Amino acid sequence: MILCLIVAIFTECTSNVATATLFLPVLASMATTIRMNPLYVMIPTTLSTSFAFMLPVATPSNAIVFSYGHLRVFDMVKAGLVLNIIGVASVTLAINTWGRLMFNLDSFPDWANVTQRE
């Protein structure tokens, strides 16, 4: 949940692709080091890069809505913060319930074991 919140906040100021490109290799390396399934941290954080609702600079659609002049930045932050919290809570709940079963996240996969490569 903490990683999802960090990524959701970070993606407000950078593009979604840049955020994913920056965070995913670090998270994959961290997960393999502690022998955790890398998908367990990478799937929710990848989904959290799409939670750019708070600022006009977050996405082009936010900038278009803001450019009409009927909204203040504070209005967007209030609504976006609620959406970010709901999104992070939903992703966390999903990955810890049916995501565990769907992706077999409780075991460390063979493909992530970099110490046994020939």
PDB file as gemmi writes it, atoms N, CA and C in Angstrom:
CRYST1    1.000    1.000    1.000  90.00  90.00  90.00 P 1                      
ATOM      1  N   MET A   1       0.827  -1.177   0.000  1.00  0.00           N  
ATOM      2  CA  MET A   1       0.000   0.000   0.000  1.00  0.00           C  
ATOM      3  C   MET A   1       0.883   1.257   0.000  1.00  0.00           C  
ATOM      4  N   ILE A   2       1.966   1.220   0.737  1.00  0.00           N  
ATOM      5  CA  ILE A   2       2.864   2.379   0.794  1.00  0.00           C  
ATOM      6  C   ILE A   2       3.498   2.641  -0.565  1.00  0.00           C  
ATOM      7  N   LEU A   3       3.927   1.575  -1.234  1.00  0.00           N  
ATOM      8  CA  LEU A   3       4.502   1.742  -2.568  1.00  0.00           C  
ATOM      9  C   LEU A   3       3.478   2.311  -3.538  1.00  0.00           C  
ATOM     10  N   CYS A   4       2.249   1.852  -3.450  1.00  0.00           N  
ATOM     11  CA  CYS A   4       1.187   2.374  -4.326  1.00  0.00           C  
ATOM     12  C   CYS A   4       0.939   3.855  -4.064  1.00  0.00           C  
ATOM     13  N   LEU A   5       0.947   4.257  -2.806  1.00  0.00           N  
ATOM     14  CA  LEU A   5       0.760   5.670  -2.476  1.00  0.00           C  
ATOM     15  C   LEU A   5       1.913   6.521  -2.994  1.00  0.00           C  
ATOM     16  N   ILE A   6       3.137   6.015  -2.850  1.00  0.00           N  
ATOM     17  CA  ILE A   6       4.297   6.759  -3.338  1.00  0.00           C  
ATOM     18  C   ILE A   6       4.225   6.942  -4.847  1.00  0.00           C  
ATOM     19  N   VAL A   7       3.902   5.868  -5.550  1.00  0.00           N  
ATOM     20  CA  VAL A   7       3.818   5.941  -7.011  1.00  0.00           C  
ATOM     21  C   VAL A   7       2.654   6.834  -7.445  1.00  0.00           C  
ATOM     22  N   ALA A   8       1.523   6.750  -6.754  1.00  0.00           N  
ATOM     23  CA  ALA A   8       0.374   7.592  -7.100  1.00  0.00           C  
ATOM     24  C   ALA A   8       0.690   9.071  -6.900  1.00  0.00           C  
ATOM     25  N   ILE A   9       1.450   9.399  -5.882  1.00  0.00           N  
ATOM     26  CA  ILE A   9       1.841  10.793  -5.653  1.00  0.00           C  
ATOM     27  C   ILE A   9       2.884  11.232  -6.679  1.00  0.00           C  
ATOM     28  N   PHE A  10       3.837  10.350  -6.961  1.00  0.00           N  
ATOM     29  CA  PHE A  10       4.899  10.675  -7.912  1.00  0.00           C  
ATOM     30  C   PHE A  10       4.351  10.899  -9.319  1.00  0.00           C  
ATOM     31  N   THR A  11       3.328  10.135  -9.694  1.00  0.00           N  
ATOM     32  CA  THR A  11       2.794  10.227 -11.045  1.00  0.00           C  
ATOM     33  C   THR A  11       1.961  11.497 -11.271  1.00  0.00           C  
ATOM     34  N   GLU A  12       1.714  12.244 -10.217  1.00  0.00           N  
ATOM     35  CA  GLU A  12       1.015  13.521 -10.383  1.00  0.00           C  
ATOM     36  C   GLU A  12       1.898  14.550 -11.088  1.00  0.00           C  
ATOM     37  N   CYS A  13       3.194  14.422 -10.953  1.00  0.00           N  
ATOM     38  CA  CYS A  13       4.122  15.407 -11.530  1.00  0.00           C  
ATOM     39  C   CYS A  13       4.878  14.901 -12.745  1.00  0.00           C  
ATOM     40  N   THR A  14       4.846  13.597 -12.988  1.00  0.00           N  
ATOM     41  CA  THR A  14       5.539  13.031 -14.142  1.00  0.00           C  
ATOM     42  C   THR A  14       4.551  12.189 -14.942  1.00  0.00           C  
ATOM     43  N   SER A  15       4.947  11.800 -16.123  1.00  0.00           N  
ATOM     44  CA  SER A  15       4.058  10.980 -16.938  1.00  0.00           C  
ATOM     45  C   SER A  15       3.961   9.570 -16.367  1.00  0.00           C  
ATOM     46  N   ASN A  16       2.886   8.888 -16.711  1.00  0.00           N  
ATOM     47  CA  ASN A  16       2.666   7.543 -16.208  1.00  0.00           C  
ATOM     48  C   ASN A  16       3.770   6.589 -16.671  1.00  0.00           C  
ATOM     49  N   VAL A  17       4.166   6.711 -17.931  1.00  0.00           N  
ATOM     50  CA  VAL A  17       5.196   5.829 -18.478  1.00  0.00           C  
ATOM     51  C   VAL A  17       6.538   6.090 -17.810  1.00  0.00           C  
ATOM     52  N   ALA A  18       6.868   7.347 -17.591  1.00  0.00           N  
ATOM     53  CA  ALA A  18       8.139   7.672 -16.931  1.00  0.00           C  
ATOM     54  C   ALA A  18       8.156   7.153 -15.502  1.00  0.00           C  
ATOM     55  N   THR A  19       7.047   7.237 -14.815  1.00  0.00           N  
ATOM     56  CA  THR A  19       6.973   6.729 -13.447  1.00  0.00           C  
ATOM     57  C   THR A  19       7.169   5.219 -13.419  1.00  0.00           C  
ATOM     58  N   ALA A  20       6.494   4.522 -14.310  1.00  0.00           N  
ATOM     59  CA  ALA A  20       6.644   3.063 -14.373  1.00  0.00           C  
ATOM     60  C   ALA A  20       8.065   2.674 -14.762  1.00  0.00           C  
ATOM     61  N   THR A  21       8.645   3.391 -15.719  1.00  0.00           N  
ATOM     62  CA  THR A  21      10.009   3.094 -16.159  1.00  0.00           C  
ATOM     63  C   THR A  21      11.015   3.309 -15.039  1.00  0.00           C  
ATOM     64  N   LEU A  22      10.763   4.262 -14.184  1.00  0.00           N  
ATOM     65  CA  LEU A  22      11.667   4.552 -13.080  1.00  0.00           C  
ATOM     66  C   LEU A  22      11.522   3.552 -11.934  1.00  0.00           C  
ATOM     67  N   PHE A  23      10.299   3.243 -11.556  1.00  0.00           N  
ATOM     68  CA  PHE A  23      10.067   2.448 -10.357  1.00  0.00           C  
ATOM     69  C   PHE A  23      10.132   0.939 -10.573  1.00  0.00           C  
ATOM     70  N   LEU A  24       9.657   0.418 -11.691  1.00  0.00           N  
ATOM     71  CA  LEU A  24       9.527  -1.025 -11.848  1.00  0.00           C  
ATOM     72  C   LEU A  24      10.850  -1.793 -11.790  1.00  0.00           C  
ATOM     73  N   PRO A  25      11.925  -1.335 -12.439  1.00  0.00           N  
ATOM     74  CA  PRO A  25      13.183  -2.087 -12.286  1.00  0.00           C  
ATOM     75  C   PRO A  25      13.702  -2.111 -10.845  1.00  0.00           C  
ATOM     76  N   VAL A  26      13.524  -1.016 -10.131  1.00  0.00           N  
ATOM     77  CA  VAL A  26      13.956  -0.960  -8.733  1.00  0.00           C  
ATOM     78  C   VAL A  26      13.134  -1.934  -7.889  1.00  0.00           C  
ATOM     79  N   LEU A  27      11.837  -1.955  -8.103  1.00  0.00           N  
ATOM     80  CA  LEU A  27      10.970  -2.848  -7.337  1.00  0.00           C  
ATOM     81  C   LEU A  27      11.230  -4.308  -7.671  1.00  0.00           C  
ATOM     82  N   ALA A  28      11.491  -4.606  -8.938  1.00  0.00           N  
ATOM     83  CA  ALA A  28      11.787  -5.986  -9.333  1.00  0.00           C  
ATOM     84  C   ALA A  28      13.073  -6.464  -8.672  1.00  0.00           C  
ATOM     85  N   SER A  29      14.080  -5.625  -8.666  1.00  0.00           N  
ATOM     86  CA  SER A  29      15.353  -5.983  -8.026  1.00  0.00           C  
ATOM     87  C   SER A  29      15.186  -6.159  -6.521  1.00  0.00           C  
ATOM     88  N   MET A  30      14.431  -5.279  -5.903  1.00  0.00           N  
ATOM     89  CA  MET A  30      14.187  -5.376  -4.472  1.00  0.00           C  
ATOM     90  C   MET A  30      13.455  -6.672  -4.131  1.00  0.00           C  
ATOM     91  N   ALA A  31      12.437  -6.999  -4.921  1.00  0.00           N  
ATOM     92  CA  ALA A  31      11.645  -8.198  -4.642  1.00  0.00           C  
ATOM     93  C   ALA A  31      12.467  -9.468  -4.801  1.00  0.00           C  
ATOM     94  N   THR A  32      13.306  -9.536  -5.824  1.00  0.00           N  
ATOM     95  CA  THR A  32      14.121 -10.744  -5.995  1.00  0.00           C  
ATOM     96  C   THR A  32      15.185 -10.846  -4.906  1.00  0.00           C  
ATOM     97  N   THR A  33      15.664  -9.731  -4.422  1.00  0.00           N  
ATOM     98  CA  THR A  33      16.657  -9.753  -3.347  1.00  0.00           C  
ATOM     99  C   THR A  33      16.070 -10.319  -2.053  1.00  0.00           C  
ATOM    100  N   ILE A  34      14.844  -9.955  -1.754  1.00  0.00           N  
ATOM    101  CA  ILE A  34      14.217 -10.460  -0.522  1.00  0.00           C  
ATOM    102  C   ILE A  34      13.396 -11.731  -0.775  1.00  0.00           C  
ATOM    103  N   ARG A  35      13.541 -12.316  -1.967  1.00  0.00           N  
ATOM    104  CA  ARG A  35      12.880 -13.571  -2.360  1.00  0.00           C  
ATOM    105  C   ARG A  35      11.374 -13.467  -2.260  1.00  0.00           C  
ATOM    106  N   MET A  36      10.838 -12.386  -2.780  1.00  0.00           N  
ATOM    107  CA  MET A  36       9.400 -12.174  -2.872  1.00  0.00           C  
ATOM    108  C   MET A  36       9.025 -12.215  -4.353  1.00  0.00           C  
ATOM    109  N   ASN A  37       7.851 -12.672  -4.651  1.00  0.00           N  
ATOM    110  CA  ASN A  37       7.399 -12.692  -6.030  1.00  0.00           C  
ATOM    111  C   ASN A  37       7.383 -11.258  -6.561  1.00  0.00           C  
ATOM    112  N   PRO A  38       8.148 -10.961  -7.617  1.00  0.00           N  
ATOM    113  CA  PRO A  38       8.210  -9.585  -8.121  1.00  0.00           C  
ATOM    114  C   PRO A  38       6.861  -9.038  -8.575  1.00  0.00           C  
ATOM    115  N   LEU A  39       5.989  -9.912  -9.034  1.00  0.00           N  
ATOM    116  CA  LEU A  39       4.671  -9.458  -9.485  1.00  0.00           C  
ATOM    117  C   LEU A  39       3.834  -8.897  -8.335  1.00  0.00           C  
ATOM    118  N   TYR A  40       4.116  -9.345  -7.116  1.00  0.00           N  
ATOM    119  CA  TYR A  40       3.354  -8.881  -5.957  1.00  0.00           C  
ATOM    120  C   TYR A  40       3.532  -7.383  -5.712  1.00  0.00           C  
ATOM    121  N   VAL A  41       4.680  -6.836  -6.043  1.00  0.00           N  
ATOM    122  CA  VAL A  41       4.884  -5.392  -5.895  1.00  0.00           C  
ATOM    123  C   VAL A  41       4.757  -4.650  -7.218  1.00  0.00           C  
ATOM    124  N   MET A  42       5.002  -5.349  -8.326  1.00  0.00           N  
ATOM    125  CA  MET A  42       5.002  -4.659  -9.618  1.00  0.00           C  
ATOM    126  C   MET A  42       3.597  -4.434 -10.184  1.00  0.00           C  
ATOM    127  N   ILE A  43       2.698  -5.383  -9.997  1.00  0.00           N  
ATOM    128  CA  ILE A  43       1.343  -5.221 -10.543  1.00  0.00           C  
ATOM    129  C   ILE A  43       0.617  -4.051  -9.883  1.00  0.00           C  
ATOM    130  N   PRO A  44       0.553  -3.984  -8.540  1.00  0.00           N  
ATOM    131  CA  PRO A  44      -0.172  -2.851  -7.952  1.00  0.00           C  
ATOM    132  C   PRO A  44       0.472  -1.493  -8.225  1.00  0.00           C  
ATOM    133  N   THR A  45       1.800  -1.449  -8.254  1.00  0.00           N  
ATOM    134  CA  THR A  45       2.430  -0.152  -8.525  1.00  0.00           C  
ATOM    135  C   THR A  45       2.249   0.259  -9.986  1.00  0.00           C  
ATOM    136  N   THR A  46       2.217  -0.702 -10.889  1.00  0.00           N  
ATOM    137  CA  THR A  46       1.938  -0.372 -12.287  1.00  0.00           C  
ATOM    138  C   THR A  46       0.537   0.202 -12.431  1.00  0.00           C  
ATOM    139  N   LEU A  47      -0.417  -0.406 -11.767  1.00  0.00           N  
ATOM    140  CA  LEU A  47      -1.782   0.122 -11.817  1.00  0.00           C  
ATOM    141  C   LEU A  47      -1.873   1.494 -11.152  1.00  0.00           C  
ATOM    142  N   SER A  48      -1.073   1.714 -10.124  1.00  0.00           N  
ATOM    143  CA  SER A  48      -1.102   3.000  -9.415  1.00  0.00           C  
ATOM    144  C   SER A  48      -0.520   4.143 -10.239  1.00  0.00           C  
ATOM    145  N   THR A  49       0.249   3.835 -11.273  1.00  0.00           N  
ATOM    146  CA  THR A  49       0.757   4.915 -12.129  1.00  0.00           C  
ATOM    147  C   THR A  49      -0.369   5.577 -12.910  1.00  0.00           C  
ATOM    148  N   SER A  50      -1.526   4.950 -12.955  1.00  0.00           N  
ATOM    149  CA  SER A  50      -2.666   5.531 -13.670  1.00  0.00           C  
ATOM    150  C   SER A  50      -3.515   6.449 -12.806  1.00  0.00           C  
ATOM    151  N   PHE A  51      -3.155   6.598 -11.542  1.00  0.00           N  
ATOM    152  CA  PHE A  51      -3.951   7.416 -10.632  1.00  0.00           C  
ATOM    153  C   PHE A  51      -3.475   8.863 -10.616  1.00  0.00           C  
ATOM    154  N   ALA A  52      -3.500   9.506 -11.751  1.00  0.00           N  
ATOM    155  CA  ALA A  52      -3.073  10.902 -11.851  1.00  0.00           C  
ATOM    156  C   ALA A  52      -4.317  11.774 -11.990  1.00  0.00           C  
ATOM    157  N   PHE A  53      -4.942  12.075 -10.869  1.00  0.00           N  
ATOM    158  CA  PHE A  53      -6.197  12.814 -10.888  1.00  0.00           C  
ATOM    159  C   PHE A  53      -6.114  14.204 -10.263  1.00  0.00           C  
ATOM    160  N   MET A  54      -5.038  14.518  -9.548  1.00  0.00           N  
ATOM    161  CA  MET A  54      -5.048  15.697  -8.684  1.00  0.00           C  
ATOM    162  C   MET A  54      -4.611  17.000  -9.344  1.00  0.00           C  
ATOM    163  N   LEU A  55      -3.652  16.973 -10.214  1.00  0.00           N  
ATOM    164  CA  LEU A  55      -3.090  18.215 -10.738  1.00  0.00           C  
ATOM    165  C   LEU A  55      -3.330  18.360 -12.243  1.00  0.00           C  
ATOM    166  N   PRO A  56      -3.412  19.580 -12.735  1.00  0.00           N  
ATOM    167  CA  PRO A  56      -3.598  19.786 -14.177  1.00  0.00           C  
ATOM    168  C   PRO A  56      -2.431  19.267 -15.009  1.00  0.00           C  
ATOM    169  N   VAL A  57      -1.236  19.221 -14.454  1.00  0.00           N  
ATOM    170  CA  VAL A  57      -0.073  18.759 -15.216  1.00  0.00           C  
ATOM    171  C   VAL A  57       0.035  17.237 -15.247  1.00  0.00           C  
ATOM    172  N   ALA A  58      -0.824  16.527 -14.527  1.00  0.00           N  
ATOM    173  CA  ALA A  58      -0.701  15.080 -14.414  1.00  0.00           C  
ATOM    174  C   ALA A  58      -0.976  14.374 -15.740  1.00  0.00           C  
ATOM    175  N   THR A  59      -2.038  14.734 -16.413  1.00  0.00           N  
ATOM    176  CA  THR A  59      -2.379  14.113 -17.696  1.00  0.00           C  
ATOM    177  C   THR A  59      -2.922  15.184 -18.632  1.00  0.00           C  
ATOM    178  N   PRO A  60      -2.885  14.937 -19.927  1.00  0.00           N  
ATOM    179  CA  PRO A  60      -3.451  15.914 -20.866  1.00  0.00           C  
ATOM    180  C   PRO A  60      -4.942  16.155 -20.651  1.00  0.00           C  
ATOM    181  N   SER A  61      -5.675  15.126 -20.273  1.00  0.00           N  
ATOM    182  CA  SER A  61      -7.111  15.336 -20.040  1.00  0.00           C  
ATOM    183  C   SER A  61      -7.357  16.250 -18.834  1.00  0.00           C  
ATOM    184  N   ASN A  62      -6.534  16.146 -17.803  1.00  0.00           N  
ATOM    185  CA  ASN A  62      -6.650  17.075 -16.669  1.00  0.00           C  
ATOM    186  C   ASN A  62      -6.360  18.503 -17.107  1.00  0.00           C  
ATOM    187  N   ALA A  63      -5.373  18.683 -17.956  1.00  0.00           N  
ATOM    188  CA  ALA A  63      -5.027  20.017 -18.446  1.00  0.00           C  
ATOM    189  C   ALA A  63      -6.146  20.608 -19.285  1.00  0.00           C  
ATOM    190  N   ILE A  64      -6.798  19.784 -20.083  1.00  0.00           N  
ATOM    191  CA  ILE A  64      -7.910  20.267 -20.915  1.00  0.00           C  
ATOM    192  C   ILE A  64      -9.067  20.715 -20.039  1.00  0.00           C  
ATOM    193  N   VAL A  65      -9.410  19.914 -19.038  1.00  0.00           N  
ATOM    194  CA  VAL A  65     -10.503  20.282 -18.120  1.00  0.00           C  
ATOM    195  C   VAL A  65     -10.167  21.561 -17.379  1.00  0.00           C  
ATOM    196  N   PHE A  66      -8.924  21.687 -16.912  1.00  0.00           N  
ATOM    197  CA  PHE A  66      -8.511  22.867 -16.161  1.00  0.00           C  
ATOM    198  C   PHE A  66      -8.470  24.115 -17.048  1.00  0.00           C  
ATOM    199  N   SER A  67      -8.175  23.947 -18.322  1.00  0.00           N  
ATOM    200  CA  SER A  67      -8.016  25.098 -19.217  1.00  0.00           C  
ATOM    201  C   SER A  67      -9.320  25.855 -19.469  1.00  0.00           C  
ATOM    202  N   TYR A  68     -10.455  25.236 -19.220  1.00  0.00           N  
ATOM    203  CA  TYR A  68     -11.723  25.939 -19.419  1.00  0.00           C  
ATOM    204  C   TYR A  68     -11.970  27.015 -18.368  1.00  0.00           C  
ATOM    205  N   GLY A  69     -11.251  26.973 -17.268  1.00  0.00           N  
ATOM    206  CA  GLY A  69     -11.318  28.041 -16.281  1.00  0.00           C  
ATOM    207  C   GLY A  69     -12.427  27.931 -15.259  1.00  0.00           C  
ATOM    208  N   HIS A  70     -13.169  26.862 -15.259  1.00  0.00           N  
ATOM    209  CA  HIS A  70     -14.257  26.699 -14.295  1.00  0.00           C  
ATOM    210  C   HIS A  70     -13.819  25.992 -13.015  1.00  0.00           C  
ATOM    211  N   LEU A  71     -12.602  25.472 -13.000  1.00  0.00           N  
ATOM    212  CA  LEU A  71     -12.081  24.767 -11.831  1.00  0.00           C  
ATOM    213  C   LEU A  71     -10.827  25.449 -11.320  1.00  0.00           C  
ATOM    214  N   ARG A  72     -10.647  25.387 -10.011  1.00  0.00           N  
ATOM    215  CA  ARG A  72      -9.387  25.814  -9.416  1.00  0.00           C  
ATOM    216  C   ARG A  72      -8.546  24.572  -9.157  1.00  0.00           C  
ATOM    217  N   VAL A  73      -7.271  24.762  -8.949  1.00  0.00           N  
ATOM    218  CA  VAL A  73      -6.387  23.629  -8.660  1.00  0.00           C  
ATOM    219  C   VAL A  73      -6.835  22.950  -7.371  1.00  0.00           C  
ATOM    220  N   PHE A  74      -7.248  23.727  -6.392  1.00  0.00           N  
ATOM    221  CA  PHE A  74      -7.694  23.158  -5.123  1.00  0.00           C  
ATOM    222  C   PHE A  74      -8.902  22.237  -5.315  1.00  0.00           C  
ATOM    223  N   ASP A  75      -9.814  22.590  -6.226  1.00  0.00           N  
ATOM    224  CA  ASP A  75     -10.960  21.723  -6.513  1.00  0.00           C  
ATOM    225  C   ASP A  75     -10.503  20.382  -7.087  1.00  0.00           C  
ATOM    226  N   MET A  76      -9.525  20.449  -7.983  1.00  0.00           N  
ATOM    227  CA  MET A  76      -9.001  19.216  -8.578  1.00  0.00           C  
ATOM    228  C   MET A  76      -8.269  18.373  -7.537  1.00  0.00           C  
ATOM    229  N   VAL A  77      -7.543  19.025  -6.627  1.00  0.00           N  
ATOM    230  CA  VAL A  77      -6.806  18.293  -5.595  1.00  0.00           C  
ATOM    231  C   VAL A  77      -7.771  17.591  -4.651  1.00  0.00           C  
ATOM    232  N   LYS A  78      -8.847  18.263  -4.260  1.00  0.00           N  
ATOM    233  CA  LYS A  78      -9.826  17.651  -3.352  1.00  0.00           C  
ATOM    234  C   LYS A  78     -10.442  16.403  -3.972  1.00  0.00           C  
ATOM    235  N   ALA A  79     -10.910  16.524  -5.192  1.00  0.00           N  
ATOM    236  CA  ALA A  79     -11.540  15.378  -5.853  1.00  0.00           C  
ATOM    237  C   ALA A  79     -10.505  14.299  -6.178  1.00  0.00           C  
ATOM    238  N   GLY A  80      -9.342  14.711  -6.631  1.00  0.00           N  
ATOM    239  CA  GLY A  80      -8.304  13.751  -7.001  1.00  0.00           C  
ATOM    240  C   GLY A  80      -7.760  12.983  -5.824  1.00  0.00           C  
ATOM    241  N   LEU A  81      -7.656  13.615  -4.667  1.00  0.00           N  
ATOM    242  CA  LEU A  81      -7.168  12.932  -3.477  1.00  0.00           C  
ATOM    243  C   LEU A  81      -8.110  11.804  -3.078  1.00  0.00           C  
ATOM    244  N   VAL A  82      -9.402  12.075  -3.133  1.00  0.00           N  
ATOM    245  CA  VAL A  82     -10.385  11.033  -2.825  1.00  0.00           C  
ATOM    246  C   VAL A  82     -10.270   9.887  -3.826  1.00  0.00           C  
ATOM    247  N   LEU A  83     -10.148  10.215  -5.103  1.00  0.00           N  
ATOM    248  CA  LEU A  83     -10.012   9.171  -6.122  1.00  0.00           C  
ATOM    249  C   LEU A  83      -8.723   8.376  -5.948  1.00  0.00           C  
ATOM    250  N   ASN A  84      -7.629   9.038  -5.589  1.00  0.00           N  
ATOM    251  CA  ASN A  84      -6.368   8.333  -5.351  1.00  0.00           C  
ATOM    252  C   ASN A  84      -6.481   7.369  -4.182  1.00  0.00           C  
ATOM    253  N   ILE A  85      -7.105   7.794  -3.107  1.00  0.00           N  
ATOM    254  CA  ILE A  85      -7.263   6.927  -1.931  1.00  0.00           C  
ATOM    255  C   ILE A  85      -8.141   5.728  -2.270  1.00  0.00           C  
ATOM    256  N   ILE A  86      -9.235   5.959  -2.982  1.00  0.00           N  
ATOM    257  CA  ILE A  86     -10.105   4.854  -3.390  1.00  0.00           C  
ATOM    258  C   ILE A  86      -9.361   3.901  -4.329  1.00  0.00           C  
ATOM    259  N   GLY A  87      -8.607   4.455  -5.261  1.00  0.00           N  
ATOM    260  CA  GLY A  87      -7.857   3.624  -6.202  1.00  0.00           C  
ATOM    261  C   GLY A  87      -6.806   2.777  -5.534  1.00  0.00           C  
ATOM    262  N   VAL A  88      -6.016   3.369  -4.642  1.00  0.00           N  
ATOM    263  CA  VAL A  88      -4.968   2.619  -3.940  1.00  0.00           C  
ATOM    264  C   VAL A  88      -5.591   1.557  -3.041  1.00  0.00           C  
ATOM    265  N   ALA A  89      -6.674   1.884  -2.366  1.00  0.00           N  
ATOM    266  CA  ALA A  89      -7.343   0.896  -1.513  1.00  0.00           C  
ATOM    267  C   ALA A  89      -7.895  -0.254  -2.349  1.00  0.00           C  
ATOM    268  N   SER A  90      -8.475   0.052  -3.496  1.00  0.00           N  
ATOM    269  CA  SER A  90      -9.024  -0.990  -4.367  1.00  0.00           C  
ATOM    270  C   SER A  90      -7.937  -1.907  -4.910  1.00  0.00           C  
ATOM    271  N   VAL A  91      -6.834  -1.321  -5.358  1.00  0.00           N  
ATOM    272  CA  VAL A  91      -5.732  -2.122  -5.894  1.00  0.00           C  
ATOM    273  C   VAL A  91      -5.120  -2.992  -4.803  1.00  0.00           C  
ATOM    274  N   THR A  92      -4.945  -2.433  -3.618  1.00  0.00           N  
ATOM    275  CA  THR A  92      -4.382  -3.202  -2.511  1.00  0.00           C  
ATOM    276  C   THR A  92      -5.299  -4.353  -2.121  1.00  0.00           C  
ATOM    277  N   LEU A  93      -6.580  -4.089  -2.042  1.00  0.00           N  
ATOM    278  CA  LEU A  93      -7.539  -5.141  -1.721  1.00  0.00           C  
ATOM    279  C   LEU A  93      -7.553  -6.215  -2.806  1.00  0.00           C  
ATOM    280  N   ALA A  94      -7.540  -5.809  -4.056  1.00  0.00           N  
ATOM    281  CA  ALA A  94      -7.593  -6.768  -5.158  1.00  0.00           C  
ATOM    282  C   ALA A  94      -6.353  -7.649  -5.213  1.00  0.00           C  
ATOM    283  N   ILE A  95      -5.176  -7.064  -5.052  1.00  0.00           N  
ATOM    284  CA  ILE A  95      -3.947  -7.857  -5.165  1.00  0.00           C  
ATOM    285  C   ILE A  95      -3.799  -8.805  -3.984  1.00  0.00           C  
ATOM    286  N   ASN A  96      -4.343  -8.449  -2.839  1.00  0.00           N  
ATOM    287  CA  ASN A  96      -4.226  -9.307  -1.658  1.00  0.00           C  
ATOM    288  C   ASN A  96      -5.348 -10.327  -1.542  1.00  0.00           C  
ATOM    289  N   THR A  97      -6.338 -10.271  -2.409  1.00  0.00           N  
ATOM    290  CA  THR A  97      -7.413 -11.274  -2.378  1.00  0.00           C  
ATOM    291  C   THR A  97      -7.313 -12.143  -3.626  1.00  0.00           C  
ATOM    292  N   TRP A  98      -8.024 -11.792  -4.670  1.00  0.00           N  
ATOM    293  CA  TRP A  98      -8.021 -12.644  -5.865  1.00  0.00           C  
ATOM    294  C   TRP A  98      -6.729 -12.540  -6.658  1.00  0.00           C  
ATOM    295  N   GLY A  99      -5.962 -11.480  -6.491  1.00  0.00           N  
ATOM    296  CA  GLY A  99      -4.677 -11.369  -7.184  1.00  0.00           C  
ATOM    297  C   GLY A  99      -3.680 -12.418  -6.729  1.00  0.00           C  
ATOM    298  N   ARG A 100      -3.693 -12.739  -5.448  1.00  0.00           N  
ATOM    299  CA  ARG A 100      -2.804 -13.788  -4.928  1.00  0.00           C  
ATOM    300  C   ARG A 100      -3.104 -15.133  -5.576  1.00  0.00           C  
ATOM    301  N   LEU A 101      -4.384 -15.437  -5.704  1.00  0.00           N  
ATOM    302  CA  LEU A 101      -4.769 -16.706  -6.307  1.00  0.00           C  
ATOM    303  C   LEU A 101      -4.537 -16.709  -7.819  1.00  0.00           C  
ATOM    304  N   MET A 102      -4.855 -15.619  -8.445  1.00  0.00           N  
ATOM    305  CA  MET A 102      -4.768 -15.537  -9.897  1.00  0.00           C  
ATOM    306  C   MET A 102      -3.326 -15.617 -10.399  1.00  0.00           C  
ATOM    307  N   PHE A 103      -2.405 -14.955  -9.712  1.00  0.00           N  
ATOM    308  CA  PHE A 103      -1.012 -14.888 -10.149  1.00  0.00           C  
ATOM    309  C   PHE A 103      -0.068 -15.742  -9.310  1.00  0.00           C  
ATOM    310  N   ASN A 104      -0.601 -16.521  -8.364  1.00  0.00           N  
ATOM    311  CA  ASN A 104       0.201 -17.384  -7.493  1.00  0.00           C  
ATOM    312  C   ASN A 104       1.317 -16.573  -6.811  1.00  0.00           C  
ATOM    313  N   LEU A 105       0.930 -15.525  -6.117  1.00  0.00           N  
ATOM    314  CA  LEU A 105       1.881 -14.579  -5.539  1.00  0.00           C  
ATOM    315  C   LEU A 105       2.506 -15.034  -4.225  1.00  0.00           C  
ATOM    316  N   ASP A 106       2.030 -16.133  -3.664  1.00  0.00           N  
ATOM    317  CA  ASP A 106       2.568 -16.594  -2.389  1.00  0.00           C  
ATOM    318  C   ASP A 106       3.873 -17.369  -2.536  1.00  0.00           C  
ATOM    319  N   SER A 107       4.261 -17.706  -3.765  1.00  0.00           N  
ATOM    320  CA  SER A 107       5.496 -18.460  -3.960  1.00  0.00           C  
ATOM    321  C   SER A 107       6.480 -17.654  -4.804  1.00  0.00           C  
ATOM    322  N   PHE A 108       7.748 -17.930  -4.595  1.00  0.00           N  
ATOM    323  CA  PHE A 108       8.801 -17.267  -5.367  1.00  0.00           C  
ATOM    324  C   PHE A 108       8.978 -18.035  -6.679  1.00  0.00           C  
ATOM    325  N   PRO A 109       8.769 -17.390  -7.822  1.00  0.00           N  
ATOM    326  CA  PRO A 109       8.805 -18.111  -9.099  1.00  0.00           C  
ATOM    327  C   PRO A 109      10.228 -18.468  -9.527  1.00  0.00           C  
ATOM    328  N   ASP A 110      10.322 -19.535 -10.305  1.00  0.00           N  
ATOM    329  CA  ASP A 110      11.628 -19.967 -10.814  1.00  0.00           C  
ATOM    330  C   ASP A 110      12.241 -18.939 -11.759  1.00  0.00           C  
ATOM    331  N   TRP A 111      11.415 -18.261 -12.548  1.00  0.00           N  
ATOM    332  CA  TRP A 111      11.939 -17.304 -13.509  1.00  0.00           C  
ATOM    333  C   TRP A 111      12.573 -16.095 -12.826  1.00  0.00           C  
ATOM    334  N   ALA A 112      12.251 -15.849 -11.569  1.00  0.00           N  
ATOM    335  CA  ALA A 112      12.820 -14.693 -10.856  1.00  0.00           C  
ATOM    336  C   ALA A 112      14.099 -15.047 -10.098  1.00  0.00           C  
ATOM    337  N   ASN A 113      14.437 -16.321 -10.057  1.00  0.00           N  
ATOM    338  CA  ASN A 113      15.619 -16.748  -9.330  1.00  0.00           C  
ATOM    339  C   ASN A 113      16.863 -16.508 -10.194  1.00  0.00           C  
ATOM    340  N   VAL A 114      17.548 -15.403  -9.969  1.00  0.00           N  
ATOM    341  CA  VAL A 114      18.707 -15.035 -10.791  1.00  0.00           C  
ATOM    342  C   VAL A 114      19.987 -15.725 -10.331  1.00  0.00           C  
ATOM    343  N   THR A 115      19.984 -16.364  -9.187  1.00  0.00           N  
ATOM    344  CA  THR A 115      21.205 -17.002  -8.697  1.00  0.00           C  
ATOM    345  C   THR A 115      21.436 -18.374  -9.328  1.00  0.00           C  
ATOM    346  N   GLN A 116      20.425 -18.991  -9.890  1.00  0.00           N  
ATOM    347  CA  GLN A 116      20.561 -20.324 -10.471  1.00  0.00           C  
ATOM    348  C   GLN A 116      20.626 -20.310 -11.998  1.00  0.00           C  
ATOM    349  N   ARG A 117      20.863 -19.199 -12.604  1.00  0.00           N  
ATOM    350  CA  ARG A 117      20.949 -19.129 -14.064  1.00  0.00           C  
ATOM    351  C   ARG A 117      22.261 -19.703 -14.535  1.00  0.00           C  
ATOM    352  N   GLU A 118      22.227 -20.377 -15.692  1.00  0.00           N  
ATOM    353  CA  GLU A 118      23.459 -20.941 -16.253  1.00  0.00           C  
ATOM    354  C   GLU A 118      24.152 -19.948 -17.125  1.00  0.00           C  
TER     355      GLU A 118                                                      
END                                                                             
